[in-house]
Amino acid sequence: MEKDFLQEFINQATKENEAKIAQEKREKYFKEIGRKGGLKTKENKKLDKVISIRMTNSEYEILIQKQKKYPLKLSTYIRNVMLEKELKINEFKTDEVLLQFGTHFKKITNLLRNREWNVFENKKEILVKIENLIELIHQYLYSKIQKNE
């Protein structure tokens, strides 16, 4: 009887120990791949150094006026100017316009797929051309994003 109790106790202890080890492995795995088990967290270059400067009110106003031309925060603008990175004024506007064109073309293709628009003889050709145009817009925008990274 004591042997059965001892054997049962040892089995139970080993099962608990295995469960504990498995849980620790699982936690380490999820820490490695990111929060909540999603994609790995990106390793961003952390901006951890702070530089403070003094300037006059007129210099500050000039800086604010120049920064307002761009859709950037003041610190980002100063960092880009200091590191001599290229600043493009209309780059973001053209991207927004292209994205709007893409969504409008998608809406047009959805309308053309309805039965009411069977009047057009070359409906399939129009749909193919629109889908090719949407694909070209997306390729251009994604290549631009990849080039910036």
Secondary structure, 3 states (H helix, E strand, C coil): CHHHHHHHHHHHHHHHHHHHHHHHHHHHHHHHHCHHHCCCCCCCCCCCCCCCCCCCHHHHHHHHHHHCCCCCCHHHHHHHHHCCCCCCCCHHHHHHHHHHHHHHHHHHHHHHCCHHHCCCCCHHHHHHHHHHHHHHHHHHHHHHHHHHC
